[in-house]
Amino acid sequence: MSDNSNETLRQAALFYHANPKPGKLEVRATKPLANGRDLSRAYSPGVAEACLEIKDDPANAALYTARQNLVAVVSNGSAVLGLGNIGALASKPVMEGKAVLFKKFANIDCFDIELDEPDPEKLADIVCAMGPTFGAINLEDIKAPDCFIVEKLCRERMSIPVFHDDQHGTAIVVGAAATNALRVAGKSFEDIKIVSTGGGAAGIACLNMLLKLGVRRENVWLCDIHGLVYKGRTEDMNPQKAEFAQDTGLRTLDDVIGGADMFLGLSGPGVLKPEMAARMSDTPIIFALANPTPEIMPDAVRAVKPDAIMATGRSDFPNQVNNVLCFPFIFRGALDVGATEINDDMAIACVSGIAELARATTSAEAAAAYKGEQLNFGRDYLIPKPFDPRLVGVVSAAVAQAAMDSGVATRPIDDLTAYKQKLNQSVFKSALLMRPLFETARASSRRVVFAEGEDERVLRAAQAVLEETTETPILIGRPEVIEVRCERHGLSVRPGRDFEIVNPENDPRYRDYWTTYHELMERDGVTPDIARAVMRTNTTAIGAVAVQRGDADALICGTFGEYRWHLNYVTQVLGRDGRSPHGALSLMILEDGPLFVADTQVLELPTPDQIARITEGAARHIRRFGLEPRIALCSQSQFGNHREGSGKRLREAIALLNQRGCDFVYEGEMNVDTALDPDLCARIFPRSRLKGEANCLIFAHADAASGVRNILKMRSDGLEVGPILMGMGNKAHIVSPSITARGLLNVAAIAGTPVAHYG
C-alpha cells in the first residue's frame, strides 16, 4: 500500500473517531423521564422499592436492573493487537470498538473499562470488585502470562462468566475453521500433526481447544521466538508452554515442519518460509494469523502448495479468523441463562455452531454485505461472515443449551425453540410482526410464481420459501441460467427438482398462455402476434396468465422496472371478476413499532370512494398481522380547518366509512403529528375516536404517502414490508427494485393465503 493510501486511511479513521462527536459510544435511557412522576419512580423515592427487592433476593437484579445484559470490557492495554503495550488510556478506542461490536451483533450493552494497573493480582482484585455491576466480564488485550493469572483469579472468585477473548475467542474461531478445513481435506483431528508458532495467550488457548476437539498432545509441536519448546528448556518458559514440551533433540521450526498437516501461526510476519510450507503434507492446512502481516502470504503458499487450505487474520483474504464470530454470541447465550461461567461445553458448542453455519446455505443478508465474494462452503469459505444474521440464533442457542446441560445456568430456558425465534427477531426486524402470516402460509399450500426468476434475490427467496413455509415457488426464467446462478451463489435448490420453472424461451404451455392472453386482450388492440411476443418476453404478463389459468395462486413481480408498468399487465390479466387495484399498503417497521402507510403507488389522486376503499383494505391487512387497526386519514387540513383540497376529499371518505358501519377505528382528517401524538390529539380534538397513536396513515395523494414511506426508510432506518397490492384478492403483489431476499420472503408469506373481499 502506498504512503498516500496509508495517510488517506489514517485520516479517514481519525475523522470517524472524532465526528460527529468524539468516541464510538453513548449512554441512552431506556425509561421515560419527562415529568415529576417519572422522576419519582426513576429515583427517589420509587427507586428504593427496586433496591429492597434486590436486597431480599439478589437474583432480582436481573429483573429490575440492566445487569443481566451488561458486560464489562476490561483491559490494561498491555498487549493491544498489532500495537503492543500502549497503556490503558491509549487502548480505549479498541475497547470502545469492542463494546460497539457487542451491541451491533448481539444487542449486549457494554462499558469499556481501562485500568492503569500492570500487576496481574491487583488487576484481578479490581475486576472482582466490579462484580455487582456486570452480568459478565470480557478481559481484553492483557499480556501473557499475566492474562492467565488474571483470568484464573477472577474465575475462581466471581460467580459470573469471565472470558479472555484473546485466548478463548480466538481458540473457538480457530476450532471452527479447523473443523471445516479438516472436512475439506478429508483428515481428522486424531491423526494430524500440528506445528504452531506463538507461545502467547492466544496460541496456547488455540492448542488447548484443538486438544479438546481430538488432537493428540504428542502430535503438537510448539515453537516460539526461541525455537521449539522442548523438555528441559528454561529460556522464556511458563507452565502453559511447558504443557506442550516435546522430548526431542529437534530445536527449530525448520526441524519439525516436515510432514505437518497443519500450521498454526500466532506470531509474526514471515515466520513460515515457502520452502518450509513445501515440505508439509499433501493438502496442508495453514492458518497464518499474525496481523497485519501473516506468517506467510497466501500467494507464497499457492506457489509451493496449490492444494493448501489457508486462513489469515485479514479481511482481504478468504477465511478471516475474526473473534467477532464468537464473543458476542457466546456472551449472549451465557447471559440469557444466567450462566455462572463459560465452560468447555459452552465453548465447544460455539465451535460446532459456527462450523455448522458455514456448511449451510449462505444467508441473503451475508451475501448482500459481501457482494461479489463466493460464499460457498469449501477451502475458501470455512467459517461464516460476521454479518451473517443467523449467527446469534444458531450460536447463542447452542451455547445456552450447553450451559443448561452442564449445570451452570441459573435461569434455564424452558422453550429453546421460542428462545431461538426471539434471537432471530432481534436481527430480522420483521420476524415478530410476520409470524402470524408465516403461520398461515405454513397451513396453506399455495403456489407463488416469481416473475424475475433469474434474480439472485428471487433465488434466495425461493430457497427460504421452501425452508420456512409449505408454499411452492414457481420461477419464470431460463433453466440453464437459474441452474448456474444457484450453483454460483451456493444455494442447494435446483430447478426442476425443488421448484417449477416457466421457461419463456421454450415451454410446452406456450400456446395455451398466448391464446389465453389474446382472448383476454383481443378487444384492447392485442393481435395474436403481439400476444405471442408478450408471452416470450414479458415475465410479469406470463406470471399473471399463470395465475389467471390456475397454474399458480399468486404472482410476485417488480424486482426491477417501474411499478406502474407492472401494474398495467397485472390489471390487464387479473383485474377481473370484481377485482381491481385500489391501493398499495406499505408496512414500515420502526424502532418504536410498526406503522402502515397507504396509498403509496396505485392512485395518484384518489376520490373519496377510493380513499374509503383504501382504508377498508388497509384495515383487513393490518388484522392479518395480528394487530387492531387504528387508522388516521392524514392531510394538511385538521378537523375541517381547510375547506377544500385533500381535506375535503378525506372528510367525504370518512362520511362514506360512517355510512358503511366499519368495525375498526378510523379518524381524520388530521395532521400526521396529531395522528402519532395521543396527547396532542386529545388536546385538539378531545372527542376523537382515535385513542392512542395511529398505526396506519392514509393519504389523499400518492406523492404524500410515497414521500412519508421513503423518508421513514432512509432517515428513520425503517424496514419496509410490501408494498401490499390491495383489491386484487392477494393474487398479485408488485415489490420495489430495492427489495431484499428477506423482503421477498415476507411478501411471499403475505401471498401465502387468500384474502376475503379482494383485500
ZAMARGU-4260 file (C-alpha; in steps of 0.2 Angstrom, whole numbers, plus 5000, padded with zeros to 4 digits):
<rodrens>
0) 5000/5000/5000 | 5007/5017/4995 | 5011/5031/5008 | 4997/5041/5001 | 4985/5027/5003
5) 4991/5024/5021 | 4989/5043/5025 | 4971/5043/5017 | 4966/5028/5028 | 4974/5036/5043
10) 4964/5052/5041 | 4948/5043/5037 | 4950/5033/5053 | 4953/5048/5064 | 4939/5058/5056
15) 4927/5043/5060 | 4933/5043/5078 | 4931/5061/5081 | 4915/5065/5072 | 4900/5069/5074
20) 4905/5068/5092 | 4921/5060/5099 | 4921/5042/5103 | 4910/5027/5097 | 4898/5025/5112
25) 4885/5035/5122 | 4873/5031/5136 | 4854/5031/5132 | 4840/5030/5145 | 4828/5015/5142
30) 4814/5023/5153 | 4805/5040/5150 | 4810/5054/5161 | 4798/5068/5156 | 4790/5074/5172
35) 4790/5074/5190 | 4780/5057/5191 | 4794/5049/5180 | 4807/5056/5191 | 4799/5050/5207
40) 4799/5032/5200 | 4816/5033/5192 | 4825/5040/5208 | 4819/5044/5225 | 4808/5038/5232
45) 4802/5025/5220 | 4820/5018/5217 | 4820/5011/5235 | 4807/4998/5230 | 4819/4990/5217
50) 4833/4991/5229 | 4824/4982/5243 | 4818/4968/5231 | 4836/4965/5226 | 4842/4966/5245
55) 4829/4952/5248 | 4834/4942/5233 | 4850/4946/5223 | 4843/4937/5208 | 4830/4951/5206
60) 4844/4962/5200 | 4841/4953/5183 | 4823/4959/5184 | 4825/4977/5190 | 4842/4982/5183
65) 4852/4981/5167 | 4864/4970/5174 | 4859/4954/5165 | 4863/4962/5149 | 4878/4972/5154
70) 4896/4967/5150 | 4912/4975/5155 | 4926/4975/5143 | 4942/4977/5154 | 4960/4980/5149
75) 4976/4987/5155 | 4982/4990/5137 | 4997/4979/5139 | 4995/4968/5124 | 4985/4978/5111
80) 4984/4968/5094 | 4997/4975/5082 | 5002/4989/5094 | 5009/4980/5110 | 5010/4988/5127
85) 5002/5005/5124 | 4995/5008/5141 | 4977/5009/5147 | 4972/5026/5140 | 4978/5023/5123
90) 4969/5006/5122 | 4952/5015/5125 | 4947/5016/5106 | 4950/4997/5105 | 4939/4994/5120
95) 4925/5006/5114 | 4926/4997/5097 | 4923/4980/5106 | 4908/4987/5115 | 4901/4993/5099
100) 4903/4975/5092 | 4894/4968/5107 | 4879/4980/5104 | 4879/4978/5085 | 4880/4959/5084
105) 4871/4953/5100 | 4862/4968/5107 | 4873/4967/5123 | 4876/4983/5132 | 4894/4987/5137
110) 4905/4998/5147 | 4923/4999/5142 | 4935/5000/5157 | 4953/5004/5155 | 4963/5001/5171
115) 4980/5008/5174 | 4986/4993/5184 | 5001/4982/5177 | 5001/4970/5192 | 4990/4955/5187
120) 4984/4951/5205 | 4980/4969/5209 | 4971/4970/5192 | 4961/4954/5197 | 4956/4962/5213
125) 4949/4977/5204 | 4939/4967/5192 | 4932/4956/5205 | 4926/4971/5215 | 4916/4976/5200
130) 4906/4960/5200 | 4890/4968/5207 | 4889/4979/5192 | 4890/4967/5177 | 4882/4951/5171
135) 4899/4946/5163 | 4917/4951/5161 | 4927/4951/5144 | 4945/4953/5148 | 4955/4960/5133
140) 4972/4964/5127 | 4982/4959/5143 | 4999/4952/5140 | 5004/4934/5144 | 5007/4927/5156
145) 4998/4940/5166 | 4982/4936/5157 | 4982/4918/5163 | 4984/4924/5181 | 4970/4937/5180
150) 4958/4926/5172 | 4961/4912/5184 | 4959/4923/5199 | 4943/4931/5193 | 4935/4914/5188
155) 4939/4907/5205 | 4931/4922/5214 | 4917/4928/5203 | 4900/4920/5200 | 4898/4927/5183
160) 4906/4922/5166 | 4924/4929/5164 | 4931/4926/5147 | 4948/4932/5140 | 4943/4934/5122
165) 4961/4935/5115 | 4963/4917/5122 | 4946/4908/5120 | 4938/4919/5107 | 4952/4916/5095
170) 4953/4897/5100 | 4934/4895/5097 | 4935/4903/5079 | 4951/4893/5075 | 4942/4877/5081
175) 4928/4880/5070 | 4939/4884/5055 | 4950/4869/5058 | 4934/4858/5060 | 4929/4863/5042
180) 4946/4863/5035 | 4949/4845/5040 | 4932/4841/5032 | 4938/4848/5016 | 4955/4840/5017
185) 4947/4823/5022 | 4958/4822/5038 | 4953/4820/5056 | 4959/4829/5072 | 4965/4812/5079
190) 4978/4809/5065 | 4985/4826/5061 | 5002/4833/5066 | 5001/4852/5071 | 5016/4864/5071
195) 5012/4880/5080 | 5022/4896/5081 | 5017/4908/5096 | 5018/4904/5114 | 5007/4918/5119
200) 4989/4918/5127 | 4980/4915/5110 | 4992/4902/5104 | 4991/4892/5120 | 4972/4893/5120
205) 4971/4888/5102 | 4981/4872/5105 | 4971/4868/5121 | 4955/4869/5110 | 4962/4858/5097
210) 4966/4845/5110 | 4948/4846/5116 | 4942/4843/5098 | 4953/4827/5097 | 4971/4832/5093
215) 4984/4821/5102 | 4996/4831/5113 | 5011/4821/5106 | 5007/4827/5089 | 5008/4845/5094
220) 5025/4854/5091 | 5025/4872/5098 | 5038/4885/5093 | 5041/4902/5099 | 5054/4916/5096
225) 5067/4905/5104 | 5063/4889/5094 | 5055/4873/5098 | 5048/4871/5116 | 5056/4855/5122
230) 5058/4846/5139 | 5072/4854/5149 | 5071/4871/5141 | 5072/4885/5153 | 5073/4901/5142
235) 5056/4911/5142 | 5046/4896/5149 | 5030/4896/5159 | 5018/4882/5165 | 5007/4884/5150
240) 5021/4882/5137 | 5028/4868/5147 | 5012/4858/5144 | 5017/4856/5126 | 5036/4852/5128
245) 5042/4838/5117 | 5056/4826/5122 | 5067/4828/5107 | 5083/4834/5100 | 5075/4844/5087
250) 5076/4863/5090 | 5069/4874/5076 | 5053/4877/5066 | 5063/4871/5051 | 5067/4855/5060
255) 5049/4850/5064 | 5038/4857/5049 | 5041/4842/5038 | 5025/4832/5036 | 5015/4843/5046
260) 4996/4843/5042 | 4993/4860/5050 | 5002/4875/5053 | 4995/4887/5066 | 5003/4904/5067
265) 5000/4917/5080 | 5017/4925/5080 | 5024/4937/5067 | 5027/4941/5049 | 5037/4929/5038
270) 5040/4916/5051 | 5035/4902/5039 | 5046/4901/5024 | 5039/4895/5007 | 5052/4881/5007
275) 5045/4875/5024 | 5027/4875/5018 | 5033/4865/5003 | 5038/4851/5015 | 5021/4850/5023
280) 5009/4835/5020 | 4998/4835/5005 | 4983/4847/5007 | 4991/4856/5021 | 4980/4867/5032
285) 4990/4884/5035 | 4982/4896/5047 | 4994/4911/5047 | 4985/4923/5059 | 4998/4936/5063
290) 4991/4954/5060 | 4993/4964/5049 | 5006/4954/5040 | 5004/4935/5041 | 5017/4922/5044
295) 5017/4918/5026 | 5006/4926/5012 | 4993/4916/5003 | 5001/4919/4986 | 5018/4912/4993
300) 5009/4896/4999 | 5000/4894/4982 | 5016/4894/4973 | 5023/4879/4983 | 5007/4870/4989
305) 4992/4874/4977 | 4981/4862/4987 | 4984/4871/5003 | 4969/4877/5014 | 4973/4894/5020
310) 4966/4906/5033 | 4973/4923/5039 | 4968/4936/5051 | 4965/4948/5037 | 4949/4953/5029
315) 4956/4955/5011 | 4959/4936/5010 | 4947/4922/5012 | 4944/4914/5029 | 4947/4928/5040
320) 4949/4921/5058 | 4939/4935/5067 | 4934/4934/5086 | 4918/4944/5082 | 4911/4927/5076
325) 4912/4921/5094 | 4912/4933/5108 | 4895/4942/5105 | 4886/4926/5103 | 4894/4916/5117
330) 4890/4930/5129 | 4873/4932/5123 | 4869/4914/5127 | 4878/4914/5143 | 4869/4930/5149
335) 4852/4924/5144 | 4853/4908/5155 | 4862/4917/5169 | 4877/4906/5167 | 4890/4907/5182
340) 4904/4903/5170 | 4908/4900/5152 | 4915/4882/5152 | 4922/4870/5140 | 4905/4863/5135
345) 4899/4880/5130 | 4915/4884/5120 | 4913/4868/5110 | 4895/4871/5107 | 4901/4888/5100
350) 4914/4879/5089 | 4900/4867/5082 | 4888/4881/5079 | 4900/4892/5069 | 4906/4877/5059
355) 4889/4871/5055 | 4883/4888/5049 | 4897/4889/5037 | 4891/4872/5029 | 4874/4878/5027
360) 4867/4889/5013 | 4874/4907/5014 | 4861/4919/5020 | 4855/4933/5009 | 4860/4946/5021
365) 4878/4940/5022 | 4878/4939/5003 | 4872/4957/5001 | 4885/4963/5014 | 4899/4954/5005
370) 4893/4956/4987 | 4905/4949/4974 | 4913/4936/4986 | 4909/4917/4983 | 4902/4912/5000
375) 4900/4893/4996 | 4907/4881/5009 | 4924/4875/5004 | 4943/4879/5005 | 4939/4897/5003
380) 4924/4898/5014 | 4927/4888/5030 | 4918/4900/5043 | 4903/4911/5041 | 4905/4930/5039
385) 4902/4941/5054 | 4887/4950/5046 | 4878/4933/5044 | 4862/4937/5055 | 4859/4919/5058
390) 4875/4918/5070 | 4865/4925/5085 | 4851/4912/5084 | 4862/4897/5080 | 4877/4900/5091
395) 4869/4908/5106 | 4855/4895/5107 | 4868/4881/5106 | 4878/4890/5120 | 4863/4892/5131
400) 4858/4874/5128 | 4876/4868/5133 | 4876/4879/5149 | 4859/4871/5154 | 4866/4854/5150
405) 4882/4857/5160 | 4873/4864/5175 | 4879/4882/5176 | 4863/4890/5171 | 4854/4899/5185
410) 4839/4904/5174 | 4836/4889/5162 | 4826/4892/5147 | 4810/4881/5145 | 4807/4883/5127
415) 4823/4884/5117 | 4814/4885/5100 | 4805/4900/5106 | 4821/4907/5113 | 4830/4905/5096
420) 4815/4913/5087 | 4817/4928/5099 | 4835/4930/5095 | 4831/4929/5076 | 4818/4943/5079
425) 4832/4954/5086 | 4841/4954/5070 | 4827/4951/5057 | 4816/4966/5062 | 4801/4959/5053
430) 4801/4942/5061 | 4789/4946/5075 | 4776/4955/5065 | 4777/4942/5051 | 4774/4927/5062
435) 4755/4926/5060 | 4757/4927/5041 | 4771/4914/5041 | 4760/4903/5052 | 4745/4905/5040
440) 4757/4902/5025 | 4763/4886/5033 | 4745/4880/5034 | 4741/4885/5016 | 4750/4876/5002
445) 4749/4889/4989 | 4759/4891/4973 | 4768/4908/4971 | 4776/4912/4955 | 4790/4925/4954
450) 4791/4934/4938 | 4810/4938/4939 | 4816/4921/4942 | 4834/4923/4937 | 4837/4937/4950
455) 4849/4932/4964 | 4836/4939/4977 | 4822/4929/4970 | 4833/4913/4970 | 4837/4915/4988
460) 4819/4919/4992 | 4814/4903/4984 | 4825/4893/4994 | 4819/4902/5010 | 4801/4899/5005
465) 4804/4880/5004 | 4813/4880/5021 | 4801/4891/5030 | 4784/4888/5023 | 4774/4875/5014
470) 4772/4886/4998 | 4778/4880/4981 | 4788/4893/4972 | 4787/4894/4953 | 4801/4904/4944
475) 4800/4912/4927 | 4817/4911/4918 | 4829/4901/4908 | 4833/4884/4917 | 4851/4884/4912
480) 4854/4902/4919 | 4844/4898/4935 | 4855/4882/4937 | 4871/4891/4935 | 4866/4905/4947
485) 4860/4893/4961 | 4877/4885/4960 | 4887/4901/4960 | 4878/4908/4975 | 4879/4892/4985
490) 4861/4888/4985 | 4856/4870/4987 | 4839/4871/4977 | 4839/4867/4959 | 4826/4870/4945
495) 4815/4855/4941 | 4819/4846/4957 | 4814/4859/4970 | 4804/4871/4961 | 4795/4873/4944
500) 4801/4883/4930 | 4791/4893/4917 | 4804/4895/4903 | 4799/4910/4891 | 4810/4903/4878
505) 4803/4885/4877 | 4788/4880/4887 | 4775/4867/4882 | 4762/4878/4889 | 4767/4892/4877
510) 4752/4891/4865 | 4740/4890/4880 | 4747/4905/4888 | 4747/4916/4872 | 4730/4911/4867
515) 4724/4915/4885 | 4732/4932/4884 | 4725/4935/4867 | 4707/4931/4872 | 4708/4942/4887
520) 4716/4957/4877 | 4709/4955/4859 | 4697/4969/4861 | 4711/4980/4868 | 4721/4980/4852
525) 4731/4965/4855 | 4734/4954/4840 | 4739/4936/4840 | 4757/4941/4835 | 4758/4953/4849
530) 4751/4940/4861 | 4764/4928/4856 | 4778/4941/4858 | 4772/4946/4875 | 4772/4928/4881
535) 4790/4926/4875 | 4797/4942/4883 | 4786/4949/4897 | 4788/4939/4913 | 4775/4949/4923
540) 4762/4946/4910 | 4767/4927/4909 | 4766/4926/4928 | 4749/4935/4928 | 4742/4922/4915
545) 4749/4908/4925 | 4738/4914/4940 | 4723/4918/4929 | 4724/4900/4922 | 4726/4892/4939
550) 4744/4886/4937 | 4749/4897/4952 | 4739/4906/4966 | 4749/4922/4967 | 4761/4932/4957
555) 4776/4942/4964 | 4785/4954/4952 | 4794/4971/4952 | 4812/4967/4957 | 4817/4978/4943
560) 4807/4991/4932 | 4793/5004/4936 | 4779/5000/4947 | 4765/5006/4936 | 4772/4996/4921
565) 4770/4980/4931 | 4753/4986/4937 | 4747/4988/4919 | 4750/4970/4915 | 4744/4964/4932
570) 4727/4973/4930 | 4725/4968/4911 | 4725/4950/4916 | 4719/4948/4934 | 4708/4964/4936
575) 4693/4954/4933 | 4678/4946/4942 | 4676/4961/4953 | 4695/4963/4956 | 4703/4980/4953
580) 4719/4988/4962 | 4714/5001/4974 | 4730/5005/4983 | 4747/4999/4989 | 4750/4997/5008
585) 4767/4998/5015 | 4771/4991/5032 | 4786/5001/5040 | 4794/4993/5054 | 4802/5007/5065
590) 4812/5007/5081 | 4796/5010/5091 | 4784/4999/5082 | 4775/4996/5066 | 4767/5010/5055
595) 4757/5006/5039 | 4756/5019/5025 | 4744/5020/5010 | 4742/5023/4996 | 4760/5024/4991
600) 4759/5018/4972 | 4742/5015/4964 | 4730/5030/4964 | 4739/5047/4961 | 4724/5057/4967
605) 4711/5045/4974 | 4692/5050/4975 | 4683/5049/4992 | 4676/5032/4987 | 4693/5026/4983
610) 4700/5033/4999 | 4687/5024/5009 | 4691/5008/4999 | 4709/5010/5003 | 4705/5012/5022
615) 4694/4997/5022 | 4708/4986/5013 | 4721/4993/5025 | 4711/4988/5040 | 4709/4970/5033
620) 4728/4968/5030 | 4733/4975/5047 | 4722/4962/5055 | 4732/4949/5046 | 4747/4954/5056
625) 4738/4951/5072 | 4735/4970/5075 | 4720/4980/5078 | 4718/4995/5065 | 4720/5012/5072
630) 4719/5022/5056 | 4722/5041/5053 | 4717/5049/5037 | 4730/5062/5035 | 4731/5079/5027
635) 4737/5097/5029 | 4719/5100/5035 | 4715/5097/5053 | 4697/5093/5058 | 4689/5104/5045
640) 4701/5120/5046 | 4704/5119/5027 | 4688/5118/5017 | 4695/5112/5000 | 4709/5101/4994
645) 4714/5085/5001 | 4704/5089/5017 | 4688/5090/5008 | 4691/5073/5000 | 4696/5065/5016
650) 4680/5071/5025 | 4669/5064/5011 | 4678/5047/5013 | 4675/5047/5032 | 4657/5051/5029
655) 4656/5035/5017 | 4665/5025/5030 | 4652/5031/5043 | 4638/5025/5032 | 4646/5008/5030
660) 4647/5005/5049 | 4665/4999/5049 | 4671/4989/5063 | 4688/4997/5066 | 4694/5014/5072
665) 4697/5027/5060 | 4698/5046/5062 | 4703/5062/5052 | 4706/5072/5043 | 4721/5077/5053
670) 4740/5081/5053 | 4752/5067/5054 | 4759/5074/5071 | 4741/5074/5078 | 4739/5056/5072
675) 4755/5050/5081 | 4754/5060/5097 | 4739/5055/5108 | 4741/5070/5120 | 4741/5082/5105
680) 4726/5073/5098 | 4716/5074/5114 | 4720/5092/5117 | 4715/5097/5099 | 4700/5086/5097
685) 4695/5078/5114 | 4681/5068/5107 | 4692/5059/5094 | 4688/5041/5091 | 4707/5038/5090
690) 4714/5033/5107 | 4732/5031/5107 | 4743/5034/5092 | 4738/5028/5075 | 4746/5013/5067
695) 4741/5017/5049 | 4742/5033/5040 | 4731/5035/5024 | 4734/5050/5012 | 4724/5058/4999
700) 4739/5059/4987 | 4751/5046/4982 | 4765/5059/4982 | 4762/5062/5001 | 4761/5043/5005
705) 4776/5039/4995 | 4786/5053/5002 | 4782/5048/5020 | 4787/5030/5016 | 4803/5034/5008
710) 4808/5046/5022 | 4805/5033/5035 | 4816/5021/5025 | 4830/5032/5023 | 4831/5043/5038
715) 4822/5033/5052 | 4830/5016/5047 | 4813/5009/5043 | 4811/4992/5036 | 4798/4990/5023
720) 4787/4975/5021 | 4777/4976/5005 | 4770/4985/4996 | 4754/4975/4998 | 4743/4977/4982
725) 4726/4979/4989 | 4710/4975/4979 | 4717/4960/4969 | 4712/4946/4981 | 4730/4943/4986
730) 4733/4936/4968 | 4747/4948/4964 | 4760/4960/4973 | 4772/4972/4965 | 4788/4975/4975
735) 4800/4989/4973 | 4818/4986/4965 | 4826/4990/4982 | 4818/4974/4990 | 4829/4961/4998
740) 4828/4942/4998 | 4821/4943/5015 | 4808/4956/5009 | 4803/4944/4995 | 4801/4930/5008
745) 4790/4942/5018 | 4779/4946/5003 | 4778/4928/4998 | 4771/4924/5016 | 4758/4938/5013
750) 4753/4930/4997 | 4753/4913/5005 | 4734/4914/5009 | 4719/4921/5001 | 4711/4937/5007
755) 4692/4939/5008 | 4683/4954/4999 | 4698/4956/4987 | 4709/4964/5001
</rodrens>
